[in-house]
Amino acid sequence: MPLLVLNFEEKGIDEADLPLVAYGDMLFDSPQIFGDKAEALGIICATCHNRSDIDNRFFIPGVSHRPGGADVDGGFFNAIFNDFQDDALDTPSLRGIRFTAPYGRDGRIASLREFTRNVIVSEFGGAEPTPFMLDALIAYMNEFDFLPNSKIDRFGELADRSDASVTRGEALFNAPFEGIAGKSCASCHVPATNFTDNRRYDIGSVNGNYDGSRGGQFDTPTLINVKYTAPYFHDGSLPTLGSVVDWFNSMYALGLEDGQRADLTACLETIGGADEPYERFDDKATPFALAFAELTTFATTLEALIPARDTFHANLMLDAVITDLRQDISAMGNRDRIDQVIELAVGLSAIRSAIDADNWDLAASEWQAFKIKKNRL
């Protein structure tokens, strides 16, 4: 499971104290924000963007051209959004997304808020999200951080040059090449700005749709944590970072010899690496414990939603949490606690019933009872 690094957690802030972020976290795991087809398939934001990273196993026949990608504007989810083009895209990582505008592989949307709304409504055919839902999703995604990598410093330079191959690769990364008009890899993947320049280019990775077409322009992706986001290019056509180096060497006649290509690849793998890329689990820190902590944190948004008597957003959250909690019970390692977890699910259902009956005093009372039971677990 990919490690999720959240800015507020690194600062020691509890998500339960950030109701807007917590609600956005819940929406990121809710199939109800998408259209009927996506919801029926159980697709959520995290299906493709697994814990802010990617899931390169994602595949829907007829929609995905290869695992890890999809033609989201092909009309399968939303017929009115069909562009009648075979233009499946590889799923991008969302790590550090607040630093990587513009959005969309071709950089067609400047605003993360607009892009998120476009995904929900246009791509997946979901209902128009409320302003609060968009506020929450953006607040949550803006907390996604890159995985720490002690091998590069804050300026994007190597912090340790003891590996001769990587050091030689860094020199090549910064070296100008005649084949690309005197530019270097670092000209676009600027080390000091998260290895991107936030611009778009046509590097020749796709043929234009017609003479003079600018359809081959794509945004410069960050190289931070790129080691874990294979395959590469906008369409996922290259399987390794080594194949990316080979493609550029061939496409632009860079003249790199075998050893130089190996050095440059080693540099990219170092830049794109991480100190700890995956979650660590043990007898206590289990996948269920992680899921349970997330779900009960989502429920804490009731602290704000009940006083506001916000029926719509409270029920949207409760539906997601109750459903997931019941499903996750089967993954519990401690079978002796199952009845207590079921009791918590029943308690959330009681809150939902009170809200539906417009009995907010009862909803508040049931919420207090839920917190007591949860603390005893």
C-alpha positions in Angstrom: 0.0 0.0 0.0 1.5 3.4 -1.0 2.5 5.6 1.9 0.3 8.7 2.2 2.1 11.8 3.4 -0.2 14.6 4.5 1.1 18.1 5.2 -1.0 18.6 8.4 0.0 15.2 9.8 3.7 16.1 9.4 2.9 19.2 11.4 1.3 17.2 14.2 -2.2 18.3 13.5 -5.1 15.8 14.0 -7.4 15.5 11.0 -10.3 15.3 13.4 -9.6 19.0 14.1 -9.8 19.8 10.4 -13.5 19.1 9.5 -13.2 20.5 6.0 -10.2 18.3 5.2 -11.7 15.3 6.9 -14.9 15.7 4.8 -12.7 15.9 1.6 -10.9 12.8 2.7 -14.3 11.1 2.9 -15.4 12.3 -0.5 -12.1 11.0 -2.0 -13.3 7.5 -0.8 -17.0 7.9 -1.8 -18.4 6.4 -5.0 -21.6 8.5 -4.5 -20.0 11.6 -5.9 -19.7 10.0 -9.4 -22.4 8.9 -11.9 -24.4 5.7 -11.8 -21.9 3.6 -13.9 -18.9 4.6 -11.8 -20.8 4.1 -8.6 -22.0 0.6 -9.7 -18.4 -0.3 -10.4 -17.4 1.0 -7.0 -15.1 3.6 -8.5 -13.8 6.3 -6.1 -11.1 8.9 -6.5 -8.7 6.5 -4.6 -9.4 3.7 -7.2 -7.1 5.4 -9.6 -5.2 7.7 -7.3 -4.4 5.2 -4.6 -3.5 7.1 -1.4 -2.6 10.1 -3.6 -0.3 8.0 -5.8 -1.5 5.7 -8.6 -2.9 2.2 -9.1 -1.2 0.8 -12.2 -3.5 -2.3 -12.0 -6.6 -0.3 -12.7 -8.3 -1.6 -15.9 -11.8 -1.5 -17.4 -12.1 -3.4 -20.7 -13.1 -1.0 -23.6 -12.1 2.0 -21.5 -8.5 1.3 -20.5 -5.9 1.0 -23.3 -3.5 -0.7 -20.8 -3.5 -1.2 -17.0 -3.2 2.1 -15.1 -5.0 4.3 -17.6 -8.4 5.1 -19.2 -10.1 7.0 -21.9 -12.2 9.0 -19.6 -13.8 11.1 -22.3 -14.8 8.2 -24.5 -18.5 8.3 -23.5 -18.6 5.1 -21.4 -19.3 7.0 -18.2 -20.9 10.1 -19.7 -22.2 9.9 -23.3 -22.5 13.7 -23.7 -18.8 14.0 -22.9 -17.7 11.7 -25.7 -15.1 13.3 -27.9 -14.9 10.3 -30.3 -11.1 10.1 -30.0 -9.0 7.2 -29.0 -7.0 9.2 -26.4 -6.7 7.1 -23.3 -4.4 8.7 -20.7 -2.2 7.3 -18.0 -3.2 8.1 -14.4 -1.0 10.8 -12.9 0.1 10.8 -9.3 -1.5 13.5 -7.1 1.4 13.8 -4.7 2.4 17.4 -4.3 -0.5 18.4 -6.5 -0.6 22.0 -5.2 2.8 22.5 -6.9 2.0 20.9 -10.3 -0.5 23.1 -12.0 -1.9 23.2 -14.7 -4.0 20.1 -14.6 -4.9 17.4 -17.1 -2.1 15.6 -19.0 -2.4 18.4 -21.6 -2.5 21.1 -19.0 -5.9 22.2 -20.3 -7.3 23.4 -16.9 -5.4 25.9 -14.7 -7.5 25.5 -11.6 -7.5 22.4 -9.4 -11.1 23.2 -8.4 -12.3 23.4 -12.0 -10.4 20.3 -12.9 -12.0 18.4 -10.0 -15.4 19.5 -10.9 -14.7 18.5 -14.5 -13.7 14.9 -13.4 -16.9 14.5 -11.3 -19.5 16.0 -13.7 -18.0 15.7 -17.2 -15.8 12.6 -17.1 -17.9 10.4 -14.7 -21.3 11.9 -15.2 -21.9 12.7 -11.5 -24.3 15.3 -10.1 -23.1 18.8 -9.7 -21.1 18.9 -6.5 -22.0 21.6 -3.9 -19.5 24.4 -3.3 -18.8 22.8 0.1 -17.9 19.5 -1.5 -15.5 21.1 -3.8 -14.0 23.2 -1.0 -13.5 20.0 1.0 -12.0 18.0 -1.8 -9.5 20.8 -2.7 -8.6 21.3 1.0 -7.8 17.6 1.3 -5.9 17.2 -2.0 -3.9 20.3 -1.2 -2.5 18.4 1.8 -1.0 15.7 -0.4 2.8 15.9 0.0 5.6 14.2 -1.9 7.3 11.3 -0.2 10.5 12.5 1.6 13.7 11.7 -0.2 16.9 12.4 1.7 19.0 11.8 -1.4 18.0 15.2 -2.8 18.1 18.5 -1.1 15.5 21.3 -1.1 17.0 22.8 -4.2 16.7 19.4 -6.1 20.4 18.7 -6.1 22.0 15.5 -5.0 22.6 15.5 -1.2 25.0 12.6 -1.5 27.4 12.2 -4.4 29.1 9.1 -3.2 27.5 7.1 -6.0 29.6 7.8 -9.1 27.0 6.7 -11.6 24.3 8.9 -10.1 26.7 11.8 -9.9 27.6 11.4 -13.6 23.9 11.1 -14.4 23.2 14.4 -12.6 25.8 16.1 -14.8 24.1 14.8 -17.9 20.7 15.9 -16.5 22.0 19.4 -16.3 24.0 19.3 -19.6 22.8 21.2 -22.7 22.2 19.1 -25.8 22.3 20.3 -29.4 19.4 17.9 -30.3 17.0 19.8 -28.0 18.1 23.3 -29.0 20.8 23.7 -26.4 18.4 22.8 -23.6 18.9 20.2 -20.9 16.6 17.8 -19.0 16.7 20.4 -16.2 15.5 23.2 -18.5 12.0 21.7 -18.2 12.3 19.5 -15.1 13.7 22.4 -13.0 15.2 20.9 -9.9 14.5 24.0 -7.6 10.8 24.0 -8.5 9.9 20.4 -7.9 11.4 19.2 -11.2 8.8 20.9 -13.3 8.4 24.2 -15.0 4.6 24.1 -15.0 4.5 24.5 -18.8 3.4 22.5 -21.8 5.4 21.2 -24.8 5.1 19.0 -27.8 8.0 16.6 -27.6 6.8 14.5 -30.4 5.3 11.7 -28.3 2.0 11.7 -30.2 1.0 12.6 -33.8 -1.3 15.6 -34.2 -4.8 15.1 -35.2 -4.4 17.3 -38.4 -1.7 19.4 -40.0 -0.8 22.2 -37.7 -2.4 20.6 -34.7 -1.2 21.5 -31.3 -2.7 18.4 -29.8 0.7 16.9 -29.0 1.4 19.4 -26.2 1.5 17.9 -22.7 2.5 19.4 -19.4 5.9 18.8 -17.8 5.4 16.2 -15.1 7.3 16.4 -11.8 10.1 13.8 -11.4 9.7 13.7 -7.6 8.7 10.1 -6.6 8.5 9.2 -10.3 10.2 5.9 -9.6 6.8 4.6 -8.3 4.6 5.9 -11.1 5.4 3.6 -14.0 4.5 3.4 -16.9 5.5 6.7 -18.3 4.5 9.4 -20.8 0.9 10.7 -21.1 -0.3 7.4 -22.5 1.8 5.0 -20.4 3.6 3.8 -23.5 7.0 3.5 -21.9 7.5 0.9 -19.1 10.6 2.1 -17.3 12.7 5.2 -16.7 15.4 3.6 -18.8 13.1 3.4 -21.7 12.3 7.1 -21.3 16.0 7.9 -21.5 16.3 5.6 -24.6 13.3 7.3 -26.3 14.8 10.8 -25.8 18.2 9.7 -26.9 16.8 8.2 -30.1 14.2 10.9 -30.8 16.6 13.8 -30.4 19.8 12.1 -31.4 21.4 13.0 -28.1 24.3 10.7 -28.8 24.4 9.1 -25.3 26.4 5.9 -25.1 25.2 2.9 -23.1 27.0 3.9 -20.0 25.7 7.4 -20.1 22.2 6.3 -20.5 22.6 4.0 -17.5 24.0 6.9 -15.5 21.2 9.2 -16.5 18.6 6.5 -15.6 20.3 6.0 -12.2 20.0 9.7 -11.6 16.3 9.8 -12.5 15.7 6.8 -10.2 17.5 8.6 -7.4 15.6 11.8 -7.9 12.4 9.9 -8.2 13.0 7.7 -5.2 11.8 7.9 -1.6 13.1 7.0 1.9 9.9 5.1 2.7 7.5 4.5 -0.2 5.1 2.0 1.4 3.0 1.7 4.5 4.4 -0.6 7.2 2.0 -3.0 9.0 2.3 -5.2 12.0 0.0 -7.0 14.5 -1.3 -3.7 15.8 -0.9 -1.4 12.8 -3.1 -3.5 10.4 -5.0 -2.5 7.2 -8.2 -2.7 9.2 -6.9 -0.4 11.9 -5.9 2.1 9.3 -9.3 1.9 7.6 -11.1 2.1 10.9 -9.2 5.2 12.0 -10.0 6.9 8.7 -13.7 6.1 8.9 -14.1 7.2 12.4 -12.3 10.4 11.5 -14.7 11.0 8.7 -17.6 10.7 11.3 -16.1 13.5 13.3 -17.3 15.9 10.7 -20.7 15.5 12.5 -19.3 17.9 15.1 -19.8 20.6 12.5 -22.7 19.1 10.4 -25.1 18.4 13.3 -25.1 22.0 14.7 -25.4 23.3 11.2 -28.4 20.9 10.6 -26.8 20.0 7.3 -28.9 17.0 6.2 -27.4 16.6 2.7 -23.8 16.6 3.6 -24.3 14.6 6.8 -26.2 11.8 5.0 -23.6 11.7 2.2 -20.9 11.1 4.8 -22.9 8.6 6.9 -23.8 6.6 3.8 -20.1 6.2 2.9 -18.9 5.5 6.4 -21.6 3.0 7.3 -21.2 1.1 4.0 -17.4 1.0 4.3 -17.4 0.1 8.0 -19.7 -2.9 7.4 -17.5 -4.1 4.5 -14.3 -3.7 6.5 -15.5 -5.8 9.4 -14.6 -8.9 7.4 -10.9 -7.8 7.4 -10.7 -7.6 11.2 -7.9 -9.6 12.8 -9.3 -9.4 16.3 -12.5 -11.4 16.0 -13.5 -10.7 19.6 -14.1 -7.0 18.8 -16.4 -7.6 15.8 -19.6 -7.1 17.9 -18.3 -3.8 19.1 -17.6 -2.6 15.6 -21.0 -3.7 14.4 -22.5 -1.7 17.3 -20.7 1.3 16.0 -22.2 0.8 12.6 -25.6 0.5 14.2 -25.0 3.7 16.1 -24.2 5.6 12.9 -27.4 4.2 11.4 -29.3 5.6 14.4 -27.8 9.0 13.7 -28.8 8.8 10.1 -32.4 7.9 11.1 -32.6 10.8 13.5 -31.4 13.2 10.8 -33.9 11.8 8.3 -36.6 12.5 10.9 -35.3 16.0 11.4 -34.7 15.3 15.0 -31.4 17.0 15.5 -31.4 16.8 19.3 -31.6 13.0 19.0 -28.9 13.0 16.3 -26.7 14.9 18.7 -27.4 12.5 21.5 -26.7 9.5 19.3 -23.5 11.1 18.2 -22.3 11.5 21.8 -23.2 7.8 22.5 -21.2 6.8 19.4 -18.1 8.6 20.6 -18.3 6.9 24.0 -18.6 3.5 22.4 -15.8 4.2 20.0 -13.4 5.3 22.8 -14.1 2.1 24.6 -13.0 0.0 21.6 
